[in-house]
Amino acid sequence: MIIDTAERLKTTKEYYFSVKLQEVRDLIAQGKDIINVAIGNPDMAPSQATIDALHKYASQPDNHGYQPYRGIPELRMAISKWTKKIYDVSLDANNEILPLIGSKEGITHISLTFLNPGDEVLVPELGYPAYSAVTEMIGGTTVKYPMLERDNWKPDLEALQQKDLSKVKLMWINYPNMPTGARADKQVFVDIIAFAKKNKILICHDNPYSLVLNEDAPVSLLSVPGAMDVAIELNSMSKSHNMAGWRIGWISGAKSYIDAILKIKSNVDSGMFKPIQLAAVEAFSNPESWHIARNEEYKKRRQLVYRLLDTLSCTYDTAQTGMFIWAKVNPLFGSSEKLADWLLYEKNIFITPGFIFGEKGQQYIRVSLCVHRTLLEKVLQRLTDFDLKKI
């Protein structure tokens, strides 16, 4: 290169799946029949009405120009109505909702909006790697907070309260949780909001999994009294509506937070393709039967994944929520990375080692339910001769 890269690249690593998927593609190019049970990439299609709407609106010649940075009014109103229906949370469509080109984008926007170099951010010791990566990329400092496995992976707020929190500005939480699949009851959210108020910390709740295999009523952090003062919430259509590649997410929160984030966002993108926004409006009208059918398919796949994990002598909690199963590796394997590499190189099965979500995940793996049942059956066939004692 003719110039040096920025200093931040010395501490910024390429996303694990970006690197590993290239390795998988290389193996496939060598003739290996790799089955990917690692990625949370919904393989089922959006509703037919959603697809038809995209085709309809993309065929109209006046729908191809730049769009408002705040998203079109129809999309914000649809999000507002859907949030009321699903979470019983009332949001002002004009001031308390900001559509995003995927909620992953929102993690960066939020961090750029509120963090200065040296500010501290509380991130779960097991969680989405982007929380830490983005914080460090812009000069912030991550502080890992403990999660109590014995108490369904909830944050250990008592332990946190014993620390010096004077430099902390943001705290990332994610329930239903990824990767553990843990649900958060309303009291956990009440406690988190009280913690935020006491310590003057902005809570950022990432909430994309609440409609996937969730036996409880979906919960929004913003349903807690007083939450709008100290919290914002991310959501997306990727998992709940099978629209991961469409890149449709949003931030909900008080007007002051939304307006501040918009200052960053408006300097980064030029709006979302209008036909995609209009098709998303249609998707929010999916009947309950559509969501039930999606979850029924995931339930069938989950039974096959249980068989897979049983074969590998892994242990897991059957009360998990979301499109993954989080499982503890048998100590005979040594670590999740060792098991993942053995499956990839010996059995042509790509699985996610838990260490990528945090050091505490060294003894865990994560298996995706976004895999057709015929492929999961094929995975089981490849493991018919599996004998843990021979590993």
N, C-alpha and C positions, 0 to 999 in steps of 0.2 A: 504494500500500500504506500501511496505517496505521502500520507500523513499518519500519525498515530491515532489510535482509537481513544475515546474518552476514558477518563479514569474509572468511571463506573463499570466499564466492562471487565475490570480486574476482579470485581466481586460478583458480577452478574454471569450466571451460567445459563446455557441454552436449556430450555424446558426439557425435562426428562423424556417425555413422550416424543418430543421432536427428534431427539437423538435416537431413542430406542426404536421408534417406528422406521427410521431410515435403515437401521440394522435389520429390522424385519423385512423391509423391502429388498435389501441386498440378499438376504437368505432366500426369499421367494425367487429372485432373479437367478439364483443358483439352482433352482428347481425344487426347493423345499416347500412343502405344502403346510404353511404355518396357519394355525387357527388362532385368531386373536380374541381372547376372552378378557382383555385388559381394559379396553377403552369404554367410557360411558357415552357412546355415540349411538343414539337411538336408531335402530335399523328399520323400525316400522314407519310408515308414511304419515304425514299429517292427514286430517280428514279430507275427504274428496271435495267437500264444499270449500275448504281453504285453498286447495290446488286450483279448483275452478275459478275462484275469485282472483287468484294471481294471474291466471291466463286472461281473464276478462279485462282486468285493469291494465295489464301490461300491453294489451292490444289497443288501448286508447292512446292516440298520438300526443295528447296534451298531458300525459302523466310521467314524462321522462326528464323533467327539469329539476333544478335544486329544490329542496324542501326545507321547511323551517327547522332551525336547530333544536327547537323544543318538541319536534314531532308534529304531525298533523293533529288538529283538534279531535277528529274522529277516533284516532288511536288512544289519545289520552282519556277521552270519555269512556271508551271501551275498557281500558285498564281500571278506571275508577269504578265502573259498574261491576266488573269482575271481582275486584278487591272487596267490594261490599258484599257480594254474593258468597264468596269463598271464605273470607276472613271476618266478615261483619265489621270492616273498618271503612269509615267514610273519608274519602280524599277529594280535595278540590282539584278537578281535572286541569284547571288553568295554572295552578300555582304549586301543587304538591306532588307532581308526577313529571319525571323527565325520562323519555324514551332513550334507549341506548342501542348502539350497534353491538349487542351482546353484553351481558352483565360483566364479563371479564374486562371489557373496556372500562366499565365503571370503577373497578378497583383502582385503576391508574388515575382516572379523573378525580376520584375522592382523595387519593393520596397527594396528588399535585395541588389540590385545592387547600388542604388543611395542614400539610406537613412542611416544616422547615428542616434543613440539615441539622441533625442532632436530636430532633424530636423522637420520642419513643412511641412504639406501637405494640400493644398487647396482641399476640397471635396465639392460637391454640397449639399445644405441643404436638397435636395430630390434626392436620388440616390441609386445605388447598394450598399448594406451594406458592401460588401467586401472591398471597397475602404478605409473605416474607420477602419474596423476590422483588415486588414492586416497591415495598418500603425501603429496602436497601438500595435499590436502583436509583432512588431519588435522594439518597443521603440520610434517610431515617435509620433508627436503630430498632431492631425487633427484640421484644422481650417475650419469651415463650411462657405461657401460663399453664399450670398443671390442670389436667382433666382427670376426674375421679372415675376410674373404670368400675369400682365397686358401687358407684352411685350413677350408673348409666352415662358415664362420660360427661358429666356436667362440669363446668368450670369450678375450680377450687377458689372461691372468692375469699374465703377466710385466709388462705395462704397468701393470696394477692394483697390483701389489706395490710399484711405485715411488711410489705415492701415499700420502698420509696417510689411513689407514683407521681412525683412532682413534675417529671418531664414527659409523662404519658399524655398523648392527645387523642389517640384512637384505640379502639379495641374491636377486633374482628371476632364475630361469633357466627356459627352456621348450624342451624337446626331446622328440620332433621339433618343430622350431621353426616358429612362426608369426610373421612372414609368409614366411620364406625357404624353408621346407620342408626345412631341413637336419636330418640325423640326428646324434645324438651317439653315438660309440662309447664303450665301457665305460671306456677310459682317460681320456676327457674328464671323465667323472663322478668317477673316482678322483682326478684332479687338482683338481677343484672341492672335493671333500670335504677334501683335504689343505689347500687354501687356506683353507677355512672354519675348520678346527681351528687353523691357525696364527694367524689373525686374529680368532678368536672372533666369527664372523659366522654367523647362522642362514640357511641356504640354503632358499629356497622354490621348489620345482620344480613347474611347471604342466605336467601331462602328459596332455592329452585326446586327442592325435592318434596315439597309437602303434599303433592297430589299423586305421588308414585308409591304404591304399596303401603299407604299410611292408613292403618286401621282406626286412628284417632281423627277427630275433626281437625282440619288444617288450622294452624295458629300463626298469626303474624305478630311480631314483636310490637308493632304499632298499636295493637289492641290493648296494651297495658296502659292504664291511666298515667299520663305524664311522659309517655315515651316520645312523643313528638318533640319534646324539648331537648332530648339528649340522644336521639337515635335516628338513623336512616336505615332503609331496607332495600336490598337488591332482590330482584326477581327476574325470571326469564321464561320464554316459551320453549326453550331447548328441550327440557325433559318432560314438562307437563303436556306439551302439545306436539311432540316429535318434530321439532323445528330447529334442531341444533345448527344446521348450516344456514339458516335464514338470518341468524344473528339479530335477534330481537329480545332486548331486555329493557329494564327500566329501574330507576331509583325513585323511591317514595320517601317523603319527609316534609318537614316544615318549609315554608316558602324561603326563609333565609338560607337554608342549606341548599335548596334546589337552585336558587339564583346564584349562589357562590360557585357551585359546581359547573353551572352553565358557562361561566366566564372561561373556564378551562376548555370545556367541550367544544365551544363555538370556535376555538382556535385550533382544533384538532381535526374535525371532520366537517363535511358540508351537507349533513342531513342524510336521511335514510331513503332509499328508493320508495317512491310513493305506492306503487302496486304492492310491495311487500307489506307496507303499513296497512293498506286497505284489506289485504288478505288476512293479516293478523287480526283485524277487527272481526272478520268472519270467523276465525278460529276461536275467538273468545265466546262465540255462540254455540260451540260444540255441545251437543246434548250430553247429559250425564251418562247415557248408555255408551257413548264413545269412550269416555274415560274408564268406565267399568270394563269394557272389552280390552282396552290396553292393559289394565292391571291384571285381568284374568290371564292374559298371555304371559305376563311377567311371572305370575304365580306358577304356571306350568314350567317355565324355565327355571324358576327357583328350586323346584324339586329336583331337577337334573343337576343343578349346581350343588345342592346338598349331597347328592350321590357322589359327585366329583370330589368334594371336600372330605367326605367319609372315606373314600378310597385312598386319599392322601393322608389319612389319619389326622386331619385338622379338626379343631373345635370351633364352634361358632354359636351365636345367639340367634334363635329363630324369630325373635321379636324385632329384628332390624327393619328399618324403613328405607325406601329408595331403590335405586336400580343396581345396587352392588351388594355383595355379601363379604363382610369383613371376618376373616378367620385367623385363628392362632395356629402357627406352624408347629408341628411336632418337634420337640427339642433335638431329635436325632438328625434333623436336617441342618441344624446349626444356625441358620438365619433364613429370612424370607428371600434374600437375594440369591442364596445358594439354591433354594428350591426353584425360584423363578428361572434361573439360568439352566438348571437341570431339565426343567420342563421344555424350555425353548430349544436347547441343543440336542436333547436326547429324544424328546417326544413331539417336537414341532408345535408346541403349545405356548402361546405368549400370555403371561399372567402378570399382574402388577405386584411387585414387592412392596411391602408396607413402609419400608424405610424412606421412600420418597415423600411421605406425608409427615415425617418427623422421626427423630431418633427412637422414640418410643414404639415406632412401628417395625422395628427390626425383626420382631418375631411374628409378624402378621403378613398376610396376603390379602388382596382385594380382587374379587372376581366379578366381572360385569354380567348383567342379565341382558345386555343389548346384543345377544347372539342367537341366531335362529336355532330352534330345537334340534334340527337335523345336524347342525355343527356341534352342539353340545353332546349329542349322542355319539358323534364321531370322536370327540374328546374322550368320552368314557371308554370307547372301544380301544383307543390307544393306551389306555391305562389298565386294561383287563389283566395284564400279567404283572402289574405293579406289586412289588414286595418291599416294604419299608426296610426290612432287615438287610436287603441287598444294596441299599444306597450308601 
